[in-house]
Amino acid sequence: MTQVSLTERVSRSLTLLRVFVVASAVLLALAALVIGTILTHAIRDQALEDAKADLTQYTNGVLNAELLRDSKLVIRKRLPAVIDRDLAARPDIISVKVWRPDGVLAWTNVAPERIGRQFPSSHHLDEVVEHGEAEAEFEELGEAEDVAESKLGFDSVVEVYAPIRAGRRVVGAYEIYANASTIEASIAKGKHVIWIATFAVLAVVWALLLILVRGASTTLTKQTEKLRARSRELMDSYARLEQNTLEAIESLNATVEAKDPYTAGHSQRVQDIALAVGTQLGLERNRLESLRLAGLLHDIGKLAVPDAILTKPARLTEEEFALIQQHSEAGARIVGNLGRLRDAVPIIRHHHERWDGRGYPHNLAGDSIPIEAAIVGLADAWDAMTTDRPYHRALTVQEALAEIRSGRGTQFAPAVVDAFLATLSRGTLAQIADASAPDEQLQAAG
C-alpha cells in the first residue's frame, strides 16, 4: 500500500465517522420527535380517559336514581335542590345534559327551557346508545344544542358522552361538559416533561456515541500514524533493496563485457546513443528513464550464453547463433522481477526485432515493435558496426551510415533512422557514435 493510498483510506474512514456522527444526530432527533409525539398523544388520551371515568362515575352517582322510573328514562323539569348542590360541588362540571335515544333532552342544569325538546341526533349519542361505551373528546362549542353552554365563556371544554343503563339495557346518555383548562394544563405539563426527558435521554445517548466515535477516531489516527511510519520504513527498505539489486545487475552486466575485451564500453555507448535518439523523438521523461536502463542492460541475458560462444573469434554456427538469440529473452527474465526495471523488460526482450518482421525472438514487425526497443536495436547495431570485432573490422562512419540508410524500413524503424541521422547531423552524437572520428567528419557524413 502506498503512502498516498493509505492517507486516502484513512481520510475516507475519518470522513465516514464524521458523517456517521451527523447522521446519528439527525436520526436521534427524529427518534426524539417520534417518541415525544407518541408519548404526548398517550398523555392526552390518558387524561381524557381519566376525565371520562371520573365525570361519568360522579354524574351517574348524582343523577341516575332521580331520572329512572321503572327502568325508563323520564323527562324531569325539576330535580331536588340537593342535585344542584352536588353538581356545584364539582366546579369543573359546566353543564350536564340527559338525552333519550330519540334525541329528546330529558334534563339539563343549564337553560332548562330546553328540556323536553327534540334535537337532531348526534353521532356520539347514536354510538353510545348502540355500543354502550362512554366517549370523551375536547370540543369547541357552537352547535345548536350548545348555544346555552357557549354563553358561559368557555372556548374549549371536555365533552363526555356516557350511557345511562337500566340493568343491562342502555336507555339514554349523559352529555357532560367540563372545564378543559385544568386537564389541558396537566397535559401541557406532562408534554413539557416528556419532551425534556426524551431529548435529554437521546442527547446523552448521542454524547456517549460521540465519545465512542471520537475514541475510535483517535485510535484510528494513532494506528494510521504507526502504519505510515511502518510504510515509510518498508518503502525505504524496498528502495535500498531495489538499489542494491540494480547495482548487482549492473555489476553482472559489467561482467558480460569483461568477458570480451572487444565489447568494452559497448553498453554505455548504446545507452548514450539511445538517449540522444529518444530525446530527438520527444519521448517523455519516464520513457527516457526506461530507455536509459534498457540501453545499459540490453545484453545482460548473455550471462546465460557460454563464454566459448561469446568470445569465439570466427563466425558462429547456426546452433551457436540460436543460443545467442536466446539472450534477449533471458535478459528480460533477469530484470523482470525488479519493479524499477519493469518498464525496461519489453525493450530488452525486443531490441533485436526487425521492421520487416525477420528479427527475434517473436518476429514482430512495424509499429508492433516498441519504439524504445527499435531505438536500442539501432544503437546496438551502430556500435557493433563501428567497433572492431574478431570476425570483422570496424566500419568507417560513411560505411556504417550507408548500412543504416539501406536498412531503413527493413531492419530499422524509419522514424528511428531519421531521428538518428538528425541527431548525428547536429553533432550531438559526435563523441558517442565514433570517438576516433573528428566531429566534422561525422557532421559531413550526416
N, C-alpha and C positions, 0 to 999 in steps of 0.2 A: 504494500500500500504506500503510495507516495505521500509526501508531506501535504500537498495541495488537497488530495482526495480525503485524507484524514481530517484536515481542517474543515473541509466542506461538509463531511458527515457529522462532525461534532456540531458545526453551526446549524445544520438542519435539525439535529436532535434537540439542541437548546431552543430553537425556534418552535419546534413541536411542543416542548414543555411549556413555553410561554402561551402558545395557542391553547393548550390544554387548560392552563390556569384561567385564561379569559373565558373559554368555553364553559368550564365548570362553574365559573361565577354566574354566567348567563343562565345556565341550566338550574343552578341552585336558586337564583332569583325567581325563575319561572316556577320552580317547585314550591317556593315560598308563597307565590301568588295563588297557585292552585290549592295548596294546603290551607292557606289562610281563608280563601274563598269558601272552601268546603266547610271549614270549622265555623265560620261566621254564619253560614246558612244553617248549620246544625244548631248553633246557639239560638238563632231566630226561631227555627222550628220548635226547639225545646221550650223556648219562652212562651210560644203560642200554645203548645201542649199543656204547659203548667197552668197558663191562664184559663184555658178551656176547662180543664179538670176542676180548678178552684171555683170558677164562676158558675159552672154547671152544678156542682155539688151544693154551693151556697144557695143559689136561686131555687133549685129543686127542693131544698130543705125548707125554705121560707114559704113558697107558693104552692107546692104540689097538693097539699091537703085542702087548700081553700078553693082549688079550681076543679077538682074531680068530684063528680057526683055519679054514683052508680057506674063507675068505670067509664064515665064520659066527661069530656071537657066542656064545661058550661061557660056561657058568657056572663061576666060579672062586672057591673058598672062600678061597684064599690067593694072594697075589701076592708077588713078590720084595721084600725089605726096602727095596730102592732106591726102590721106588714110594712107600712111606711117607715116605722121606726127601725125595723130590722134592715130594710134596704138602705136607710140613711146611715146605718152603722158601717156601711161599706161605701165611703165617699168615691171610690174609683168606679162604682157602678153608676152610669149616667142614666140609662134607660133600660126597661125590661118590657118586651112585647110577648104576648102569649098568642100563638096562632093555631087555628084549627087547620086541618089538612086542606080544606077548600079555600083557604086564603082569607077567612074571616078573622078579624082581630078580636080575640076573646077578652083580653085585658091588657092595659098598659099603665104605667105610673106617670107617663108624660103625655099631655094633651089627651085626656080620657075621652074627649068628644069623638075620638076615632073608634072607640070600642063599638063593636057590632058591625062596622063597615067591612065590606069585602074589597080586597086589593088584588091586583094581578099577582098570581102565584109566582114566587121566585124559584129559580132552580135550586137554591140552597134548601128552601123549605121542602121541595119535592124530594131531594136526595135524602134529607134527614128522615122524612116520613117513610120513604121507601126502604132505606138501608138501616135506619135506627142507629146511626153513628153520628156523634157530635162533630161539628166543623168549626174552625176558627181561622180568622184572617184579619189583616189590617184593612180598614175600609175608610174610604173618603165619602162623607155624607153628601147626598144630593138627589137621591131618588124620591118619588112622590110620597112614599110612606115614611121617609126620613126627614120631612120638612120640619117637623117639630124639634127633632134631635139636632138638626143642623143649626137651629137658632140658639142653641145652648153655648155656642162659641168654641166648639172643638173641631179642629180641621181634620184630625185623624183619630180614629178610635179602633179598639179591638172589638170585632163583631164575632159573637159566638152563637151558633145555632145548635141547640141541644134537644133531643127527643123528650117528649112527655109520655110516660108509659102508664098504662093501666094493666097491670100484670105483665104479660109478655107482648101486649099489643101497643103500638105507637098511636096515640090519639091526638097528637099535636106537637108543637115545638116551641121552645123558648128562643127568642132572639134577644140577646143580651149585648148592650153597648157598654164598654168600659173605657175609661181614660187610658190612652196609649202612652202617655208621657213617661210614666214610671217604668213600664215594660221597655220602651224604646231606650230610656236611659240605661237600664240594666243591660240591654243588648249592646248598646254603644260601648259601655264599659268593658263588656266581655270581648267585643271585637278589638278594642284597643289592646287589651291584654294578649289576645291571641296573636295579633299582628306583630306586636313587640316580641313575644316569646318565639313565634315562628321564625322571624328574621334573625333574632338573636341566636337561636339554635343553629340555623343554617349558616349564619356568619361564623360561628365557632367551628362548624364542620369545614367551611371553606378555608378558615385560617389554619386549621390543622392540615388540610390538604396542601395549602400554600407552603407550610413549613416542610412537609414531606417532599414536595416538588423542589423547594429550594435546596433541601439537603441532597436530593438526587442530582440536582444541577451542579452543586458544589463538588459532590463526589465525581460526577462525570467530568467536570473541568479538571480536577486533580488527576484523575486517571488519564485524561487526554494529554495533559502536560507530560505525564510519565511516558505515555506511548509516543509522544512527539520526540522526547529526548531519546527514547529507545530507537525510534525510527531514524533519527539523525545519526545515532551511533552505528546502526546497521548500514545506513547509506554510506557513511564514511568508511566503514569496514569493507563494504562491497566495492566502493570506489578504489580503495587501496588494493583490494584483491584483483580488481579488473586491471588496474595499472600494472601490478606485478605480473599478471598473466600476459598483458600486452608486451611488456618488456621481455618476458620469456619467449614469446612468439617472435619478437624482433631479433632476439639472440639466435633462435633457431633459424630464422631467415638468413642471418649473417653466416650461420654455419653452412647453409647451402652454397652461398657464394664463395666461402673459404675453400670448398672442395675443388673449385675450378678457378685458377688464377686468371683465366681469360675473361671471366664474367665479373671480376671485382668492380664494385660500384654500379653494376647494372640496375639493381632495384632502385637505387637513389636516382639514377638518371631517368628511369621510366617514370618514377613518381614526379619528378620536376617537369618533364615534358607533358605528362598527363594533366598536371595542374595548370600549366600555361594554356593548353588547348581548351580545357574545361572553362577557364576564365574567359577565353576568347568566345566561347559558345554561350556565355552568360549563365552558367549553372549557379544555383543558389548555394549559400554558404554550407548548409548541411550536406548537400550533394558533393560539393568540393571536398569536404572532410572525408566522406566515404571514398571518394576518388583518390585522395591522398593516401589513405590506409591501404586501399586495394592496390595502388601502384607500387607501394613499398613491399607488399606481401604477396604479389600475384604468383610468384614461383615457389611459395613455401611448400606446396604439395610435392616438390621434388625431393623432399625428405623421404618419401616412400619409394623413390626410384633408386636402384642400386648404383653405387658410385662408379662402377665399371662402365655403365651406360652413360652416365652424366659426363665423364671425363674421357670418353672414347675419342681418339684423335681422328678416326675415319668416319665415313658415313654410317648411319645406323641401319640395321636390317629392319624388315617390316615388323618383326616381333619386338625388336628393341624400341622402334618408334611407337608401337602400340602401347608399350609400357610408359613411354614418355607422355603420351596423350592422356594418361590417367592422372597426371599431376594436377590438372585444374580441378577435377572433382575431389581429389584428396585434399587440396588446399582449402576448398570450400568446407569440407568436413572439419578440418583442423580449426578454422576460425569461427565456425558456425555456432558454437556454444558460448561465445563471448558476446555479451549484449552490445558492447561498444562497436564490435566489428560486424554486427548482424547485417547492416545495410551494404557492407562490402562483399558479402557472400556471392550474390549473383554476378558481381563484376569479376571476381576471381574465377568463378565457375565458367563464365562465357567469354573470357578475353581472347580465346583462340577461335571463336566463331568467325565465319566469313560472311560478307554481304550477299554473296551468291549462294549461301547455304551449304558450302562444301567444307565448312570448318568442323570443329569438335568442341565439346563432347555430344551436343544434341542437334547438330546440323541446323541451327537457327539461321534465318535469312532475313535481310532487310530490316525493317523497323521493329521486328520481334526481338532483335538483339538490343539489350540495354545500351543506351548511348554511352554510359560510363565505361562499359566493357569494350565497346568499339574504340574508345579513346585509348584505353590501356593497351588494347591489341595493336593499334598503330604505333604507339610509343615503344612497345616491346619490339615490334618489327624493325622500327628505325634504328634502335640501339643495336639489335642483332646484326643489321646490315652494315652499320658503320663501326663495328668492333671486330678486331682480328679474332678469329676462331681457329682451332686446329684444322678444320676441314674447309675453311675458305678465308680469303683475305678480306680486310675491311674495304667496303666500297667507298669511293670518293663521295663528297656531298652531291655532286652533279649526278653520279650514278644512282645514289640512293634516292634522290628526288625523282629521277626518271622511273624508278621502281614504284615509288609512292603514287606518282601520277598515273602510271599504267594500271595500278591496282585499284584506282578509284572506280567504285561501282561494281567491282568483282570481289576483291579481297577486303577493301576498306569502305567504310560508310562515306558517301560523297561529302556530307556536311562536315565530318571529322577531318577529311583530307583538306577541304577548303579552309577550315579553321587553323589547321596545322601550317599550311602554306602562308596564310595571312599573318600568323604569329611569327613565322620564320622571316618573312619579308620585313617585318618591323624591327628585327634584330633581337626580339625577346628571347629566342631560343639559341642565340649565338654561342653562349658559353655552355649550353646544355647539349645541343644536338651534336657538336663535334668540338671538343675542347682544343683540338690541334689545328682546326681551321680558322683562319682570320675572319673577323666579323664581316669584312667587306666581301669575302668570297661567299659566305652564307647568304648575305643580302642579295648579291648578284645572282646567285643560283636560285633564290626565291623568286 
